[in-house]
Amino acid sequence: MKTGNQSIKMDFILSGIFQFGQKDVFLFVAIVILFAVALMGNIVLILLIRLDTRLHTPMYFLLSQLSFMDIMNISTTVPKMTTNFLSNSKTITFLGCVIQTFVFIVLGGTEALLLGFMSYDRYVAICHPLHYPILMSKKICWFMVTCAWTSCSINALVHTLYVFHLPFCRSRLINHFFCELPSLLQLVCQDTSQYEHTVLLSGLIILLLPFMAILVSYARVLTVVFQMISGKGQTKAISTCSSHLIVASLFYVTALSTYTRPHSLHSQGQDKAVAVFYTIITPLLNPFIYSLRNKEVIGAMRRLLV
């Protein structure tokens, strides 16, 4: 590797979720099972929404989009990690790393925006029910989803093109189980402090703003609920909102901790542990928390099986 241009043409090496030489079969099997359950849960949810006309509403349309993103998200990282573990081949091609980085940033950002739109949907449904058909029309739903995909694709393209044109002059070993932006920056031999400000700004816009919108929306929803319905209804509303907030917080807080921290504060082991939450745990929990606990979804499942 004599020059930066020569170095970036080489393949990368992924250390995996475990350290080199470590074979924690139990943890590996647990991750594979979680992957299978997350995949099945999201696929079942998409099929139910697709097949049952009673679920053809704005809320379930957004939920189907969320499930699709979760399937893509978890499929972007876990299969490669599984292959590396089973074959002892730790390499990933330069092009494969580029694609994985781009796809992961697109999906993560789009999901962050979509969760914000979903909280807006619940806010309109409860606080402005008479205006719901207008404010959450099919056209507006498609506009929301299209804007989320387009803006995050542009954001991901800019970051991916910039990072992979930097000179990777250090070891080709990525201490992670997939190609993630902060881990790649650790391999760059030039100062990236200015670029890290751009990453921070993107993280605040794509992650923090939707998270704040969710908090404000649910606060408003709970205020209205306490004023309108009985004690039993209040308990149900609190239970539903709290479960949604817990899962959303798990996604946003862990992602923010990775993409808004300076390079100097990143811990390689901690980054891998945190990444497990927004790459595996949240795609697993989303279909159960947002939908499979819902009576309408359970009813659709029963009608399909009968």
SERO-4910 file (N, C-alpha, C, O; in steps of 0.05 Angstrom, whole numbers):
BEGIN
 pado doro    nc1    nc2    nc3   cac1   cac2   cac3    cc1    cc2    cc3    oc1    oc2    oc3
  Met    A     17    -24      0      0      0      0     18     25      0     25     35     21
  Lys    A     24     34    -23     42     57    -25     26     83    -25     36    104    -15
  Thr    A      2     83    -36    -13    107    -37    -41    102    -27    -50     79    -25
  Gly    A    -55    125    -21    -83    122    -12   -100    110    -33   -118     94    -27
  Asn    A    -95    117    -59   -111    107    -81   -108     76    -83   -127     62    -90
  Gln    A    -84     67    -79    -79     38    -80    -92     24    -56   -102      2    -59
  Ser    A    -92     37    -33   -101     23     -9   -131     19    -10   -141     -1      0
  Ile    A   -146     38    -22   -175     35    -21   -186     14    -40   -209      7    -39
  Lys    A   -168      3    -57   -177    -18    -76   -176    -46    -62   -186    -65    -74
  Met    A   -166    -48    -38   -163    -73    -25   -188    -80    -10   -204    -63     -3
  Asp    A   -192   -106     -4   -214   -115     12   -210   -107     41   -188   -101     50
  Phe    A   -233   -107     56   -232   -102     84   -235   -128     99   -243   -149     88
  Ile    A   -228   -128    125   -231   -151    142   -249   -143    165   -244   -124    179
  Leu    A   -270   -159    169   -289   -154    192   -281   -172    215   -279   -196    212
  Ser    A   -277   -160    238   -270   -176    262   -294   -192    271   -290   -213    285
  Gly    A   -318   -184    264   -342   -198    273   -352   -188    299   -340   -171    312
  Ile    A   -374   -199    308   -386   -191    334   -369   -202    357   -371   -192    379
  Phe    A   -354   -223    351   -336   -234    371   -307   -227    364   -301   -220    341
  Gln    A   -290   -229    384   -262   -224    379   -250   -247    363   -260   -269    363
  Phe    A   -228   -242    349   -215   -263    334   -207   -286    352   -197   -282    374
  Gly    A   -214   -310    343   -207   -334    358   -229   -341    379   -228   -363    390
  Gln    A   -247   -324    383   -269   -329    403   -292   -342    388   -301   -332    368
  Lys    A   -302   -364    399   -324   -379    387   -346   -382    408   -348   -404    421
  Asp    A   -362   -362    412   -384   -364    431   -408   -375    416   -425   -359    405
  Val    A   -410   -402    415   -431   -414    399   -459   -408    410   -477   -404    394
  Phe    A   -462   -407    436   -488   -401    448   -498   -373    439   -521   -370    431
  Leu    A   -480   -353    441   -488   -326    433   -494   -325    403   -512   -311    395
  Phe    A   -478   -339    388   -482   -340    359   -510   -352    352   -525   -340    336
  Val    A   -516   -374    365   -542   -387    360   -565   -369    369   -586   -367    356
  Ala    A   -561   -354    391   -582   -336    401   -587   -314    381   -610   -307    376
  Ile    A   -566   -303    369   -569   -282    349   -583   -292    324   -600   -279    313
  Val    A   -576   -316    316   -589   -328    292   -619   -333    297   -636   -328    280
  Ile    A   -626   -341    322   -654   -345    329   -669   -319    329   -691   -317    319
  Leu    A   -657   -298    341   -669   -272    341   -673   -261    312   -693   -249    306
  Phe    A   -654   -266    295   -656   -258    267   -679   -272    254   -695   -259    239
  Ala    A   -682   -298    258   -704   -313    246   -731   -304    256   -750   -301    241
  Val    A   -733   -299    282   -758   -290    294   -766   -262    284   -789   -257    277
  Ala    A   -746   -244    282   -751   -217    272   -759   -218    243   -778   -204    235
  Leu    A   -747   -235    227   -754   -238    199   -782   -248    196   -798   -237    181
  Met    A   -789   -269    211   -815   -281    209   -837   -262    219   -858   -259    206
  Gly    A   -832   -248    241   -852   -229    252   -858   -207    233   -882   -200    230
  Asn    A   -838   -196    220   -843   -174    202   -856   -183    176   -872   -169    164
  Ile    A   -848   -207    166   -860   -218    142   -890   -223    147   -907   -217    130
  Val    A   -896   -236    169   -924   -242    176   -941   -216    178   -963   -215    168
  Leu    A   -929   -195    190   -944   -170    192   -949   -158    165   -971   -148    160
  Ile    A   -930   -158    147   -934   -147    120   -955   -163    105   -972   -151     92
  Leu    A   -955   -189    108   -975   -206     94  -1003   -200    105  -1022   -198     89
  Leu    A  -1006   -197    131  -1032   -192    143  -1043   -165    133  -1066   -163    126
  Ile    A  -1026   -145    133  -1035   -118    124  -1042   -119     94  -1060   -105     85
  Arg    A  -1027   -135     79  -1032   -137     51  -1058   -151     45  -1073   -144     26
  Leu    A  -1064   -173     59  -1086   -190     53  -1112   -182     65  -1134   -188     54
  Asp    A  -1112   -168     88  -1136   -160    102  -1143   -131     95  -1129   -113    102
  Thr    A  -1166   -128     82  -1174   -101     73  -1180    -83     97  -1179    -58     94
  Arg    A  -1187    -94    120  -1193    -78    143  -1168    -64    154  -1170    -44    169
  Leu    A  -1145    -73    146  -1120    -61    154  -1108    -42    134  -1086    -33    136
  His    A  -1124    -36    113  -1115    -17     93  -1121     12    102  -1137     26     90
  Thr    A  -1107     20    123  -1110     47    134  -1083     60    135  -1062     46    133
  Pro    A  -1081     86    139  -1055    100    140  -1036     88    161  -1013     85    156
  Met    A  -1047     82    185  -1030     72    206  -1017     46    198   -993     43    202
  Tyr    A  -1032     27    186  -1021      1    179  -1004      3    154   -986    -14    150
  Phe    A  -1010     23    137   -992     27    114   -964     35    123   -944     24    113
  Leu    A   -963     53    143   -937     61    154   -924     38    168   -899     35    167
  Leu    A   -940     22    182   -928     -1    196   -917    -22    176   -896    -34    182
  Ser    A   -930    -25    154   -919    -44    134   -893    -34    123   -875    -49    117
  Gln    A   -890     -7    120   -865      4    111   -843      0    132   -820     -6    125
  Leu    A   -851      3    157   -832     -2    179   -822    -30    179   -798    -36    182
  Ser    A   -840    -49    175   -833    -77    175   -815    -84    151   -796    -99    154
  Phe    A   -820    -72    128   -803    -76    105   -775    -66    111   -755    -79    104
  Met    A   -773    -42    123   -747    -31    130   -732    -49    150   -708    -52    148
  Asp    A   -747    -59    169   -734    -77    189   -723   -102    177   -702   -112    184
  Ile    A   -738   -113    157   -729   -137    143   -703   -131    128   -684   -146    130
  Met    A   -703   -109    114   -680   -101     99   -656    -95    118   -633   -102    112
  Asn    A   -662    -81    140   -642    -73    159   -627    -97    170   -602    -99    169
  Ile    A   -643   -116    181   -630   -139    194   -617   -157    173   -598   -172    180
  Ser    A   -627   -157    148   -615   -174    128   -590   -162    116   -574   -176    103
  Thr    A   -585   -137    122   -561   -123    112   -536   -131    128   -514   -131    118
  Thr    A   -540   -138    154   -517   -142    172   -514   -171    181   -492   -181    180
  Val    A   -535   -183    190   -533   -210    203   -523   -232    184   -506   -247    192
  Pro    A   -534   -234    160   -524   -256    142   -494   -256    138   -481   -277    138
  Lys    A   -482   -232    134   -453   -231    130   -439   -239    155   -419   -253    154
  Met    A   -449   -230    178   -437   -237    203   -438   -268    207   -419   -280    217
  Thr    A   -461   -280    200   -464   -309    203   -445   -324    184   -433   -344    193
  Thr    A   -443   -314    160   -425   -327    141   -396   -326    150   -382   -346    148
  Asn    A   -388   -304    161   -361   -301    171   -356   -320    194   -334   -332    196
  Phe    A   -375   -323    212   -372   -340    235   -369   -370    227   -353   -384    237
  Leu    A   -386   -378    207   -386   -406    200   -363   -414    182   -353   -436    183
  Ser    A   -354   -395    165   -333   -402    145   -305   -393    154   -285   -400    141
  Asn    A   -303   -377    176   -278   -366    185   -266   -347    164   -242   -340    166
  Ser    A   -282   -339    145   -273   -319    125   -283   -292    134   -307   -287    135
  Lys    A   -264   -275    141   -271   -249    153   -272   -226    133   -277   -204    140
  Thr    A   -265   -232    108   -262   -211     89   -289   -202     77   -309   -217     76
  Ile    A   -290   -177     69   -312   -165     54   -300   -148     32   -282   -132     38
  Thr    A   -309   -151      8   -298   -136    -14   -302   -106    -10   -320    -97      4
  Phe    A   -285    -91    -24   -288    -62    -23   -316    -53    -32   -329    -37    -19
  Leu    A   -325    -64    -54   -352    -58    -65   -373    -67    -46   -393    -52    -41
  Gly    A   -370    -91    -34   -390   -100    -15   -392    -83     10   -414    -78     20
  Cys    A   -369    -72     19   -369    -54     42   -383    -28     35   -397    -16     51
  Val    A   -378    -18     10   -391      7      1   -421      3      1   -436     20     11
  Ile    A   -431    -19    -11   -459    -24    -13   -472    -27     15   -493    -16     20
  Gln    A   -458    -42     32   -469    -47     59   -471    -21     75   -491    -16     88
  Thr    A   -451     -4     73   -452     22     86   -474     39     76   -489     51     92
  Phe    A   -477     41     50   -498     58     37   -526     48     45   -542     64     54
  Val    A   -531     22     42   -557     11     48   -564     15     77   -587     21     84
  Phe    A   -545     10     95   -550     13    124   -557     41    131   -576     46    147
  Ile    A   -543     61    120   -549     89    126   -576     97    116   -591    111    129
  Val    A   -583     87     92   -609     93     80   -631     82     98   -650     97    105
  Leu    A   -629     57    105   -650     44    120   -653     55    148   -675     60    158
  Gly    A   -630     60    161   -630     71    188   -643     99    189   -659    105    206
  Gly    A   -635    116    170   -646    143    169   -676    143    162   -691    158    173
  Thr    A   -683    126    142   -712    125    134   -729    115    157   -751    125    161
  Glu    A   -720     95    171   -735     85    194   -738    106    215   -759    109    228
  Ala    A   -717    122    220   -718    143    240   -740    163    233   -755    172    250
  Leu    A   -741    171    208   -761    191    199   -789    178    199   -808    191    207
  Leu    A   -791    153    192   -817    139    191   -829    137    218   -853    140    222
  Leu    A   -813    131    238   -823    129    266   -835    156    275   -855    157    289
  Gly    A   -822    178    266   -833    204    271   -860    209    258   -878    220    270
  Phe    A   -863    200    233   -888    203    218   -910    186    231   -933    193    232
  Met    A   -902    162    242   -922    145    255   -933    158    280   -956    155    286
  Ser    A   -915    172    295   -925    186    319   -943    209    311   -963    215    325
  Tyr    A   -938    222    289   -955    243    278   -983    231    271  -1003    244    276
  Asp    A   -983    207    259  -1008    194    252  -1025    189    277  -1049    194    276
  Arg    A  -1013    180    298  -1028    175    323  -1038    201    336  -1059    203    347
  Tyr    A  -1021    222    333  -1028    248    344  -1053    259    329  -1072    268    342
  Val    A  -1053    257    303  -1076    267    288  -1101    250    293  -1123    261    296
  Ala    A  -1098    224    295  -1120    206    299  -1134    211    325  -1159    209    327
  Ile    A  -1119    218    346  -1131    221    373  -1138    251    379  -1158    256    391
  Cys    A  -1121    269    370  -1125    297    377  -1141    312    356  -1154    332    363
  His    A  -1141    302    331  -1157    316    310  -1171    295    293  -1167    293    269
  Pro    A  -1189    279    305  -1201    256    291  -1218    265    267  -1220    251    247
  Leu    A  -1231    288    268  -1248    297    247  -1232    305    222  -1241    303    199
  His    A  -1207    313    226  -1190    321    204  -1172    298    194  -1156    302    176
  Tyr    A  -1174    275    207  -1156    252    201  -1157    244    172  -1135    241    160
  Pro    A  -1180    241    160  -1181    232    132  -1167    251    113  -1157    243     92
  Ile    A  -1166    277    120  -1153    297    103  -1123    298    109  -1106    298     91
  Leu    A  -1116    299    135  -1088    303    143  -1071    277    138  -1047    279    135
  Met    A  -1085    254    138  -1071    229    133  -1083    214    110  -1088    190    111
  Ser    A  -1087    228     88  -1097    216     64  -1076    197     51  -1053    199     59
  Lys    A  -1085    181     33  -1066    163     19  -1044    178      5  -1021    169      5
  Lys    A  -1051    200     -7  -1031    217    -21  -1010    228     -2   -987    228     -8
  Ile    A  -1019    237     21  -1001    248     41   -983    226     52   -959    230     57
  Cys    A   -994    202     57   -978    180     67   -956    173     48   -933    169     56
  Trp    A   -962    171     22   -942    164      2   -921    187      0   -898    182     -5
  Phe    A   -931    212      4   -912    234      3   -892    232     26   -868    237     22
  Met    A   -902    225     50   -884    222     73   -863    201     68   -839    205     73
  Val    A   -872    178     59   -854    155     55   -834    162     33   -810    156     35
  Thr    A   -843    174     11   -825    181    -11   -804    201     -2   -781    199     -9
  Cys    A   -813    221     13   -794    241     24   -773    228     42   -749    235     40
  Ala    A   -781    209     59   -763    196     77   -742    180     61   -718    182     67
  Trp    A   -751    164     42   -733    148     26   -714    165     10   -690    160      8
  Thr    A   -725    186     -3   -708    203    -21   -687    219     -5   -664    219    -12
  Ser    A   -696    232     16   -677    248     32   -655    231     44   -632    239     45
  Cys    A   -662    208     55   -642    191     67   -624    177     47   -601    172     53
  Ser    A   -634    172     23   -617    161      2   -596    181     -7   -573    174    -11
  Ile    A   -605    206    -10   -586    228    -17   -565    231      5   -541    233      0
  Asn    A   -574    232     30   -556    234     53   -536    211     53   -512    216     57
  Ala    A   -545    187     50   -528    163     50   -508    164     27   -485    156     30
  Leu    A   -517    172      4   -500    173    -20   -477    193    -15   -454    187    -22
  Val    A   -483    216     -4   -462    236      1   -441    226     21   -417    228     16
  His    A   -451    214     43   -432    204     63   -416    181     53   -392    179     58
  Thr    A   -429    163     38   -414    139     28   -393    147      8   -370    137      9
  Leu    A   -400    164    -11   -380    173    -31   -357    187    -18   -334    183    -26
  Tyr    A   -363    204      2   -341    219     15   -322    200     30   -298    202     27
  Val    A   -334    183     47   -317    165     64   -300    147     47   -276    143     54
  Phe    A   -311    135     26   -296    116     11   -277    128     -9   -263    114    -24
  His    A   -276    155    -10   -255    168    -25   -232    178     -7   -212    190    -17
  Leu    A   -235    173     19   -213    180     37   -191    159     36   -197    136     30
  Pro    A   -167    166     43   -145    146     42   -146    128     67   -143    137     90
  Phe    A   -149    102     63   -148     83     85   -119     72     87   -112     52     75
  Cys    A   -104     86    103    -75     81    104    -67     62    127    -44     54    130
  Arg    A    -87     56    144    -80     39    167    -89     10    162    -92      3    139
  Ser    A    -91     -6    182    -99    -33    179   -126    -35    165   -143    -17    169
  Arg    A   -130    -56    150   -155    -60    136   -176    -74    154   -198    -80    146
  Leu    A   -168    -78    179   -186    -92    198   -207    -73    209   -200    -53    222
  Ile    A   -233    -78    204   -255    -63    215   -264    -78    240   -275   -100    238
  Asn    A   -261    -66    263   -268    -79    288   -298    -77    292   -308    -63    310
  His    A   -313    -91    276   -342    -90    276   -352   -115    261   -337   -129    249
  Phe    A   -379   -120    263   -390   -142    248   -403   -134    222   -414   -150    207
  Phe    A   -401   -108    216   -409    -98    189   -396    -71    184   -384    -59    203
  Cys    A   -397    -62    159   -384    -37    152   -402    -14    161   -423     -8    148
  Glu    A   -394      0    182   -409     22    193   -391     47    193   -367     45    197
  Leu    A   -403     69    188   -388     94    184   -368    100    206   -345    105    199
  Pro    A   -375    101    231   -355    107    252   -332     88    253   -309     96    258
  Ser    A   -337     62    248   -315     43    247   -297     47    224   -272     42    226
  Leu    A   -308     55    201   -291     60    178   -273     85    182   -250     85    173
  Leu    A   -283    105    196   -268    129    201   -243    123    217   -223    138    215
  Gln    A   -244    102    233   -220     95    249   -197     85    233   -174     84    242
  Leu    A   -203     78    207   -182     68    190   -170     90    172   -150     85    158
  Val    A   -182    113    173   -172    135    156   -148    148    168   -147    153    192
  Cys    A   -128    154    151   -103    164    162   -101    195    162    -81    206    171
  Gln    A   -121    208    153   -121    238    154   -141    248    174   -158    233    184
  Asp    A   -139    273    181   -157    285    201   -185    286    190   -190    297    169
  Thr    A   -204    275    206   -232    275    197   -250    291    216   -274    288    216
  Ser    A   -237    308    232   -253    323    252   -274    341    239   -296    344    250
  Gln    A   -267    354    217   -286    371    203   -310    355    192   -333    363    194
  Tyr    A   -303    332    180   -324    315    169   -343    304    192   -367    301    187
  Glu    A   -331    299    215   -347    289    237   -369    309    245   -390    301    256
  His    A   -364    335    241   -385    355    246   -408    351    227   -431    356    235
  Thr    A   -403    343    203   -424    337    183   -440    313    192   -465    313    190
  Val    A   -426    292    201   -440    268    211   -457    275    235   -480    266    238
  Leu    A   -447    292    253   -462    301    276   -487    316    268   -509    311    279
  Leu    A   -484    334    248   -508    349    239   -529    331    227   -552    334    232
  Ser    A   -520    312    211   -539    293    199   -553    276    220   -577    272    218
  Gly    A   -538    268    241   -550    252    262   -570    268    278   -591    258    285
  Leu    A   -565    294    283   -584    310    297   -609    315    281   -631    315    293
  Ile    A   -607    318    255   -630    323    238   -647    298    234   -671    299    237
  Ile    A   -633    276    228   -648    252    220   -656    235    245   -676    221    244
  Leu    A   -641    237    267   -647    221    290   -660    237    313   -681    230    323
  Leu    A   -648    260    320   -657    274    343   -684    288    338   -702    288    355
  Leu    A   -687    301    315   -712    316    310   -736    297    309   -757    304    322
  Pro    A   -736    274    296   -759    256    297   -764    246    325   -787    242    333
  Phe    A   -742    241    340   -746    231    368   -760    252    385   -778    246    401
  Met    A   -752    277    382   -765    299    396   -794    301    388   -812    307    404
  Ala    A   -800    298    362   -827    299    352   -844    276    364   -867    281    371
  Ile    A   -832    253    367   -846    231    380   -853    237    409   -876    232    418
  Leu    A   -834    248    423   -839    255    451   -861    275    454   -879    273    471
  Val    A   -860    296    437   -881    317    438   -908    305    430   -928    312    442
  Ser    A   -909    289    409   -934    277    400   -947    260    421   -971    263    426
  Tyr    A   -932    242    434   -943    225    454   -951    241    479   -970    233    493
  Ala    A   -936    262    485   -944    278    508   -971    291    503   -988    293    521
  Arg    A   -975    301    478  -1000    313    471  -1022    292    471  -1045    297    480
  Val    A  -1017    269    460  -1037    247    460  -1046    239    488  -1069    237    493
  Leu    A  -1027    236    506  -1034    228    533  -1050    250    547  -1067    245    563
  Thr    A  -1043    276    541  -1058    298    553  -1087    297    544  -1106    300    561
  Val    A  -1092    292    519  -1119    290    508  -1133    266    519  -1157    267    526
  Val    A  -1119    243    521  -1131    218    530  -1141    222    559  -1163    213    566
  Phe    A  -1125    234    576  -1132    238    604  -1157    256    607  -1171    254    626
  Gln    A  -1161    273    588  -1184    291    589  -1210    278    578  -1232    288    583
  Met    A  -1207    257    562  -1230    247    547  -1241    220    557  -1266    217    557
  Ile    A  -1225    202    565  -1234    175    569  -1232    166    598  -1222    180    615
  Ser    A  -1242    141    603  -1244    130    630  -1217    121    640  -1197    122    626
  Gly    A  -1217    113    666  -1193    103    678  -1181     79    664  -1157     77    662
  Lys    A  -1199     61    655  -1190     37    641  -1177     45    615  -1156     34    607
  Gly    A  -1189     64    601  -1178     73    575  -1152     87    579  -1133     85    563
  Gln    A  -1149    102    602  -1124    116    608  -1102     96    612  -1079    100    603
  Thr    A  -1108     74    627  -1088     54    632  -1078     41    606  -1055     36    603
  Lys    A  -1097     35    588  -1090     23    563  -1073     42    546  -1054     34    533
  Ala    A  -1081     67    546  -1066     87    530  -1038     90    541  -1019     92    525
  Ile    A  -1035     91    567  -1008     93    579   -991     69    573   -968     71    566
  Ser    A  -1004     45    574   -989     21    568   -980     20    539   -957     13    533
  Thr    A   -997     29    521   -990     29    492   -969     49    486   -949     43    473
  Cys    A   -972     74    496   -953     95    491   -926     89    503   -905     94    491
  Ser    A   -926     78    528   -901     72    541   -885     51    526   -861     53    524
  Ser    A   -899     30    516   -885      9    502   -874     20    476   -851     13    468
  His    A   -889     37    462   -879     49    437   -854     67    443   -835     66    429
  Leu    A   -856     82    465   -834    100    472   -809     85    480   -787     94    474
  Ile    A   -812     63    494   -789     47    502   -774     36    478   -750     38    476
  Val    A   -789     25    458   -776     14    434   -764     37    417   -741     34    407
  Ala    A   -778     59    414   -768     82    399   -743     93    412   -723    100    399
  Ser    A   -744     95    439   -721    106    454   -697     88    450   -674     97    448
  Leu    A   -702     62    451   -680     42    447   -666     46    420   -642     45    418
  Phe    A   -682     51    399   -671     55    373   -656     82    371   -633     83    362
  Tyr    A   -670    104    379   -658    130    376   -634    135    394   -614    146    385
  Val    A   -636    127    419   -614    132    438   -589    117    430   -567    129    430
  Thr    A   -591     92    422   -568     76    414   -556     87    388   -532     89    385
  Ala    A   -573     94    369   -563    105    344   -550    132    348   -529    138    337
  Leu    A   -562    149    365   -550    175    371   -523    172    384   -504    188    379
  Ser    A   -520    153    402   -495    149    416   -473    141    397   -449    146    403
  Thr    A   -480    128    375   -460    120    355   -453    142    336   -430    146    329
  Tyr    A   -473    157    327   -469    176    305   -466    205    313   -462    222    296
  Thr    A   -467    210    339   -463    238    348   -439    241    367   -434    262    377
  Arg    A   -425    219    372   -402    220    389   -377    226    372   -375    216    350
  Pro    A   -358    242    383   -333    246    369   -317    220    365   -321    201    381
  His    A   -301    220    345   -284    196    339   -268    187    363   -265    163    368
  Ser    A   -258    206    378   -240    200    401   -255    186    424   -242    173    441
  Leu    A   -281    189    425   -296    177    447   -308    149    440   -322    137    457
  His    A   -303    140    416   -314    114    408   -298     91    420   -273     91    419
  Ser    A   -312     72    431   -299     47    441   -308     25    422   -332     21    417
  Gln    A   -289     10    411   -295    -10    391   -314    -32    402   -333    -39    389
  Gly    A   -308    -41    426   -325    -62    438   -353    -51    444   -373    -64    439
  Gln    A   -355    -26    454   -380    -14    460   -396     -9    435   -421    -12    435
  Asp    A   -383      0    413   -397      5    388   -411    -20    378   -434    -19    368
  Lys    A   -398    -43    380   -409    -68    370   -433    -76    387   -454    -84    377
  Ala    A   -431    -72    413   -453    -79    431   -477    -61    427   -500    -71    427
  Val    A   -472    -35    423   -494    -16    418   -507    -22    392   -532    -20    389
  Ala    A   -491    -29    371   -502    -34    345   -521    -57    344   -539    -58    328
  Val    A   -517    -77    362   -535   -100    364   -564    -90    369   -583   -103    359
  Phe    A   -567    -69    385   -594    -60    392   -609    -49    367   -632    -56    363
  Tyr    A   -596    -31    351   -611    -20    329   -608    -36    303   -621    -29    283
  Thr    A   -593    -58    303   -592    -75    280   -607   -101    284   -616   -113    264
  Ile    A   -611   -110    309   -624   -136    314   -647   -133    333   -669   -144    327
  Ile    A   -643   -120    355   -664   -120    376   -688   -104    368   -711   -114    370
  Thr    A   -685    -80    357   -708    -64    350   -724    -76    326   -748    -75    327
  Pro    A   -711    -87    306   -726   -101    285   -742   -125    296   -763   -132    285
  Leu    A   -732   -137    317   -746   -159    330   -770   -149    346   -791   -161    345
  Leu    A   -767   -127    360   -788   -117    378   -810   -102    363   -833   -102    371
  Asn    A   -803    -88    342   -822    -71    328   -848    -85    320   -870    -74    326
  Pro    A   -848   -108    307   -873   -120    299   -891   -128    322   -915   -128    321
  Phe    A   -878   -136    345   -893   -144    368   -904   -120    383   -927   -120    392
  Ile    A   -888   -100    387   -897    -76    402   -917    -60    387   -937    -51    398
  Tyr    A   -912    -55    361   -929    -37    346   -954    -50    335   -975    -37    331
  Ser    A   -953    -77    330   -976    -88    316   -986   -115    327  -1010   -118    331
  Leu    A   -969   -134    332   -978   -160    339   -992   -161    366  -1006   -180    373
  Arg    A   -990   -139    382  -1005   -136    407  -1032   -123    401  -1049   -122    419
  Asn    A  -1036   -114    377  -1060    -99    370  -1083   -119    364  -1079   -139    350
  Lys    A  -1107   -113    374  -1130   -130    371  -1138   -133    341  -1147   -154    333
  Glu    A  -1135   -111    326  -1142   -112    298  -1124   -131    283  -1133   -146    265
  Val    A  -1098   -131    290  -1079   -149    276  -1084   -178    285  -1084   -196    268
  Ile    A  -1089   -182    310  -1096   -209    320  -1121   -220    306  -1123   -243    298
  Gly    A  -1141   -202    303  -1166   -209    289  -1161   -216    260  -1172   -236    250
  Ala    A  -1144   -201    247  -1137   -207    219  -1123   -234    217  -1127   -248    198
  Met    A  -1106   -240    236  -1092   -266    236  -1111   -289    239  -1109   -309    226
  Arg    A  -1131   -286    257  -1151   -306    261  -1168   -310    237  -1173   -333    229
  Arg    A  -1176   -289    224  -1192   -291    200  -1177   -305    177  -1188   -319    161
  Leu    A  -1151   -300    176  -1134   -312    155  -1131   -342    160  -1129   -357    141
  Leu    A  -1129   -350    185  -1124   -378    192  -1149   -395    191  -1148   -419    188
  Val    A  -1172   -382    195  -1197   -397    196  -1205   -407    167  -1225   -420    164
***
